[in-house]
Amino acid sequence: MAENGVLNLPVIDVAVLLEDGASEEAISGVDRQIYEACSQVGFFYCRNHGVDTGNMMEELDRFFALPEKVKESIHMSKSPEKSFWGYSQLGAETTLGMSDWHECIDFGPVHSNNSALPLQAPNLWLAEEILPGWRAALERYMDDASRVGDALLRSIMRGLGLPSDALEPHFQHPFTILRLLNYPPMPPKGTQSHGKEVGLGIGAHRDYGCLTLLYQDDVGGLEVQRRDGSWISAPPDPDCYIVNLGDMLMNFTGGRLVSTPHRVLNRTNRARRSIPFFYDPQLSAVIQPRPELSAAGQEMEPIHYGDYLYGKYAQSFVEHAGTDQQ
């Protein structure tokens, strides 16, 4: 699985999951590959997903090239306190009590429109004349990535021996999040940002929901924690998503599938850019472990996803949430 400090993740061609008329044999073969990856390391490369990731990287570059004043016109502080959409400056996000060395913009589901409810306020967008076509491109990307997320989730269910729609009651209105991230080279050790010491590009964490589809540039920096506690690089592949599982799938399967800790450390003198897309259950979902799937010795409680996700965001964006959580 690892060689010379590099994680050899499986590369899985998912084209048959997305096309009409594929044979059951071909689909079952891909299902087996995905299940094996999800049960062993919780990460894999996803090839032939059909999404125009290159265009999205260009859209990311257009945004981060803007003057700081323009980016801050859609700052997260303009989002209601219990939603976390918009731009956050370098060092504003916190992991394990330390500032993360990246700048970022977060978008929730395209159709969110209730500012009174946690995580359901509308997204913040720049005026069309500032970045022509930008909003349309991002919303189109979210739709395209959601199609891939749905196909992968159905494949995982089949790999578990369940009906492909086993999680469908929790995905009537999938909660999707798109993040655009820019990681400058790391500052000197001991640098302070937003009242905290800078740690990594983003500190060690597990993802919160079901599936993450990550596209990254050629700089690298993603590292995955092995079961012995050591860290190993997961290098970029320009033709692939890196897919990993989140806590909700681990909980649903009682630990049979794994949500693996990972982090980002930019070890170069270049900026690193990445685009994670999160395909997750609706906020009202209560993810109940399936007893027949639970790994031996694993006991997990039901999780209300909306409460869980809000708590994680409040820990990450302490200033915006108005909390002192670490």
C-alpha positions as CSV (number, residue, x, y, z in Angstrom):
1,M,0.0,0.0,0.0
2,A,3.0,2.3,0.5
3,E,6.3,2.7,-1.1
4,N,9.1,5.3,-0.4
5,G,6.7,7.4,1.7
6,V,4.0,7.5,-1.0
7,L,0.6,5.9,-0.5
8,N,-0.3,3.6,-3.4
9,L,-4.0,4.1,-3.5
10,P,-6.1,2.0,-5.9
11,V,-7.0,3.8,-9.2
12,I,-10.6,2.9,-10.0
13,D,-12.3,3.6,-13.4
14,V,-15.9,4.5,-12.6
15,A,-17.1,5.1,-16.1
16,V,-19.5,2.1,-16.0
17,L,-21.3,3.6,-12.9
18,L,-22.2,6.7,-14.9
19,E,-23.2,5.3,-18.3
20,D,-26.4,3.8,-19.4
21,G,-26.4,0.2,-20.5
22,A,-23.4,-1.1,-18.6
23,S,-23.4,-4.8,-17.8
24,E,-24.1,-6.0,-14.3
25,E,-20.8,-7.9,-14.4
26,A,-18.9,-4.7,-15.2
27,I,-20.7,-2.7,-12.5
28,S,-20.2,-5.5,-9.9
29,G,-16.4,-5.5,-10.7
30,V,-16.2,-1.8,-9.9
31,D,-18.4,-2.2,-6.8
32,R,-15.9,-4.8,-5.5
33,Q,-12.9,-2.5,-6.1
34,I,-14.6,0.4,-4.4
35,Y,-15.7,-1.7,-1.4
36,E,-12.2,-3.0,-0.9
37,A,-10.7,0.5,-0.9
38,C,-13.3,1.8,1.4
39,S,-12.9,-1.0,4.0
40,Q,-9.1,-0.9,4.0
41,V,-7.9,2.7,3.8
42,G,-11.0,4.8,3.1
43,F,-9.3,6.6,0.1
44,F,-9.0,5.8,-3.6
45,Y,-8.4,7.5,-7.0
46,C,-11.5,7.9,-9.1
47,R,-10.8,8.0,-12.9
48,N,-13.2,8.7,-15.8
49,H,-15.7,10.6,-13.6
50,G,-16.7,12.9,-16.4
51,V,-16.5,16.2,-14.5
52,D,-14.6,19.1,-16.0
53,T,-12.1,19.6,-13.1
54,G,-9.6,21.6,-15.1
55,N,-12.1,24.4,-15.8
56,M,-12.9,24.6,-12.1
57,M,-9.2,25.1,-11.3
58,E,-9.3,28.1,-13.7
59,E,-12.4,29.4,-11.8
60,L,-10.5,29.0,-8.5
61,D,-7.6,31.0,-9.9
62,R,-9.8,33.8,-11.1
63,F,-11.2,34.2,-7.6
64,F,-7.9,34.1,-5.6
65,A,-6.3,36.5,-8.0
66,L,-8.7,39.2,-7.0
67,P,-7.7,42.0,-4.7
68,E,-8.2,41.2,-1.0
69,K,-10.8,44.0,-0.7
70,V,-12.9,42.3,-3.4
71,K,-12.7,38.9,-1.9
72,E,-13.7,40.3,1.5
73,S,-16.8,41.8,0.0
74,I,-18.2,38.2,0.3
75,H,-16.5,37.5,3.6
76,M,-18.0,34.8,5.9
77,S,-18.9,37.6,8.4
78,K,-21.6,38.6,6.0
79,S,-23.2,35.2,6.3
80,P,-25.6,34.7,9.3
81,E,-23.9,33.5,12.4
82,K,-25.0,29.9,12.1
83,S,-24.1,29.6,8.5
84,F,-20.5,29.5,7.3
85,W,-20.6,30.5,3.6
86,G,-18.2,32.9,2.0
87,Y,-14.6,33.9,2.1
88,S,-12.2,33.3,5.0
89,Q,-8.8,34.9,5.1
90,L,-5.4,33.2,5.6
91,G,-5.3,31.6,9.0
92,A,-8.9,32.1,9.9
93,E,-9.8,28.4,10.1
94,T,-8.8,26.4,13.2
95,T,-7.9,22.8,13.6
96,L,-6.9,21.3,16.9
97,G,-6.5,24.8,18.4
98,M,-4.1,26.0,15.7
99,S,-4.6,28.3,12.7
100,D,-4.7,26.6,9.3
101,W,-2.4,28.2,6.7
102,H,-4.9,28.6,3.8
103,E,-7.5,31.0,2.5
104,C,-10.8,29.6,1.4
105,I,-14.3,30.2,0.1
106,D,-17.2,27.9,1.1
107,F,-20.5,27.3,-0.6
108,G,-23.4,25.3,0.7
109,P,-26.2,23.7,-1.4
110,V,-27.2,25.7,-4.4
111,H,-30.8,26.1,-3.2
112,S,-30.2,27.0,0.4
113,N,-32.3,30.1,1.2
114,N,-33.3,30.1,4.9
115,S,-31.0,32.4,6.9
116,A,-32.9,31.6,10.2
117,L,-31.7,28.0,10.2
118,P,-28.2,26.8,10.9
119,L,-26.2,26.1,7.7
120,Q,-29.1,27.0,5.4
121,A,-28.4,30.6,4.5
122,P,-28.0,31.5,0.8
123,N,-24.5,31.5,-0.6
124,L,-22.6,34.7,-1.1
125,W,-21.7,35.6,-4.7
126,L,-19.7,38.3,-6.4
127,A,-21.5,40.5,-8.8
128,E,-21.6,39.1,-12.4
129,E,-19.5,42.0,-13.7
130,I,-16.6,41.2,-11.4
131,L,-16.3,37.6,-12.4
132,P,-18.5,36.9,-15.5
133,G,-19.8,33.4,-15.6
134,W,-18.3,32.5,-12.2
135,R,-21.4,31.6,-10.3
136,A,-22.9,29.6,-13.2
137,A,-19.6,27.6,-13.6
138,L,-19.5,26.8,-9.8
139,E,-23.2,25.8,-9.7
140,R,-22.8,23.6,-12.8
141,Y,-19.8,21.9,-11.2
142,M,-21.7,21.2,-8.0
143,D,-24.4,19.5,-10.1
144,D,-21.9,17.4,-12.0
145,A,-20.0,16.4,-8.9
146,S,-23.3,15.5,-7.1
147,R,-24.0,13.0,-10.0
148,V,-20.7,11.3,-9.3
149,G,-21.2,11.3,-5.6
150,D,-24.6,9.7,-6.0
151,A,-23.2,7.0,-8.3
152,L,-20.3,6.2,-5.8
153,L,-22.6,6.1,-2.8
154,R,-24.9,3.6,-4.6
155,S,-21.8,1.5,-5.5
156,I,-20.7,1.4,-1.9
157,M,-24.1,0.3,-0.8
158,R,-24.0,-2.6,-3.3
159,G,-20.5,-3.5,-2.1
160,L,-21.9,-3.8,1.4
161,G,-24.5,-6.2,0.1
162,L,-27.3,-3.7,0.5
163,P,-29.8,-2.3,-2.0
164,S,-28.1,0.6,-4.0
165,D,-30.7,3.0,-2.5
166,A,-30.2,2.0,1.1
167,L,-29.2,5.5,2.1
168,E,-31.7,7.2,-0.2
169,P,-34.1,8.3,2.7
170,H,-31.2,10.4,4.0
171,F,-30.4,11.9,0.6
172,Q,-33.7,13.3,-0.5
173,H,-32.0,16.6,-0.4
174,P,-28.3,16.0,-0.3
175,F,-26.3,18.5,1.7
176,T,-23.4,19.5,-0.6
177,I,-20.5,21.7,0.2
178,L,-17.9,23.1,-2.3
179,R,-14.7,24.6,-1.0
180,L,-12.0,26.4,-3.0
181,L,-8.7,26.5,-1.2
182,N,-5.4,28.3,-1.7
183,Y,-2.4,27.2,0.5
184,P,0.6,29.5,0.3
185,P,4.0,28.2,1.3
186,M,4.2,27.6,5.0
187,P,5.4,30.6,7.2
188,P,8.3,30.3,9.7
189,K,7.5,28.1,12.7
190,G,5.9,30.0,15.5
191,T,4.0,32.4,13.3
192,Q,0.8,33.7,14.8
193,S,-2.5,34.3,12.9
194,H,-5.8,35.3,14.3
195,G,-4.5,34.9,17.8
196,K,-3.2,31.3,17.4
197,E,0.0,29.7,16.3
198,V,0.0,28.5,12.7
199,G,0.0,24.7,12.5
200,L,-0.3,23.1,9.0
201,G,-2.0,24.0,5.8
202,I,-4.9,22.2,7.4
203,G,-4.5,20.1,10.6
204,A,-5.3,16.4,11.0
205,H,-9.0,15.7,10.8
206,R,-11.5,13.3,9.5
207,D,-14.2,14.4,7.1
208,Y,-17.7,14.8,8.6
209,G,-20.2,13.5,6.1
210,C,-20.3,10.6,3.6
211,L,-18.1,11.3,0.5
212,T,-15.4,13.8,-0.4
213,L,-14.3,14.3,-4.0
214,L,-11.0,16.1,-4.0
215,Y,-9.3,17.7,-7.0
216,Q,-5.9,19.2,-6.4
217,D,-3.2,20.8,-8.5
218,D,0.3,19.3,-9.0
219,V,1.9,20.7,-5.9
220,G,0.8,17.9,-3.6
221,G,0.7,18.1,0.2
222,L,-2.2,15.8,1.1
223,E,-1.1,13.2,3.7
224,V,-3.1,10.3,5.0
225,Q,-2.6,8.7,8.4
226,R,-1.8,5.0,8.4
227,R,-3.1,2.7,11.1
228,D,0.3,2.7,12.9
229,G,0.0,6.5,13.3
230,S,2.5,7.5,10.6
231,W,1.7,9.9,7.8
232,I,2.2,9.2,4.1
233,S,1.8,11.3,1.0
234,A,-1.2,10.9,-1.4
235,P,0.1,12.5,-4.6
236,P,-2.1,14.3,-7.1
237,D,-3.2,12.7,-10.4
238,P,-4.5,15.3,-12.9
239,D,-7.0,12.8,-14.3
240,C,-8.5,11.7,-11.0
241,Y,-10.5,12.7,-8.0
242,I,-9.1,11.5,-4.7
243,V,-12.2,10.1,-3.0
244,N,-12.4,9.5,0.8
245,L,-15.1,8.6,3.2
246,G,-16.4,10.6,6.1
247,D,-17.7,9.9,9.6
248,M,-21.3,9.3,8.5
249,L,-20.4,6.3,6.4
250,M,-18.2,4.9,9.1
251,N,-21.0,5.3,11.6
252,F,-23.6,3.8,9.3
253,T,-21.5,0.7,8.8
254,G,-20.5,0.4,12.5
255,G,-16.8,0.9,11.5
256,R,-16.7,-1.6,8.6
257,L,-15.9,1.3,6.3
258,V,-13.2,3.8,7.5
259,S,-13.1,7.5,7.8
260,T,-9.3,8.1,7.8
261,P,-7.5,11.1,9.3
262,H,-5.7,13.3,6.8
263,R,-4.0,16.6,6.7
264,V,-2.3,19.1,4.3
265,L,1.2,20.3,4.6
266,N,2.6,22.4,1.7
267,R,6.3,21.5,1.7
268,T,7.1,23.6,-1.4
269,N,7.7,27.2,-2.3
270,R,4.6,27.3,-4.5
271,A,1.0,27.9,-3.6
272,R,-1.1,24.7,-3.5
273,R,-4.7,24.8,-4.8
274,S,-7.4,22.3,-4.2
275,I,-11.2,21.8,-4.6
276,P,-12.9,19.5,-2.2
277,F,-16.6,18.7,-2.8
278,F,-18.6,17.0,-0.1
279,Y,-21.6,14.9,-0.9
280,D,-23.4,14.4,2.4
281,P,-26.9,13.5,3.8
282,Q,-29.6,16.1,4.4
283,L,-29.3,18.0,7.7
284,S,-32.3,16.3,9.2
285,A,-30.8,12.8,8.7
286,V,-30.2,10.6,11.8
287,I,-27.5,8.1,10.8
288,Q,-28.3,4.9,12.6
289,P,-25.6,2.2,12.6
290,R,-26.7,-1.0,10.8
291,P,-26.1,-3.9,13.3
292,E,-25.5,-6.5,10.5
293,L,-22.7,-4.3,9.2
294,S,-20.9,-3.4,12.4
295,A,-17.3,-4.5,12.8
296,A,-16.5,-6.7,15.7
297,G,-16.2,-4.7,18.9
298,Q,-17.5,-1.4,17.4
299,E,-20.4,0.2,19.2
300,M,-21.6,3.5,17.7
301,E,-24.5,5.7,18.6
302,P,-27.0,7.4,16.1
303,I,-25.8,10.8,14.9
304,H,-28.0,13.7,13.9
305,Y,-26.1,15.0,11.0
306,G,-27.1,18.7,11.1
307,D,-26.1,19.0,14.7
308,Y,-22.9,17.2,14.1
309,L,-21.9,19.3,11.1
310,Y,-22.8,22.6,12.8
311,G,-20.6,21.6,15.8
312,K,-17.7,20.9,13.5
313,Y,-18.0,24.2,11.6
314,A,-18.3,26.1,14.9
315,Q,-15.0,24.5,16.1
316,S,-13.3,25.4,12.8
317,F,-14.5,29.0,12.5
318,V,-14.5,30.1,16.1
319,E,-14.6,33.9,15.3
320,H,-17.6,33.6,13.1
321,A,-19.5,31.2,15.4
322,G,-18.9,33.4,18.4
323,T,-17.5,30.5,20.4
324,D,-14.3,29.6,22.2
325,Q,-14.3,26.0,21.2
326,Q,-11.0,24.3,20.5
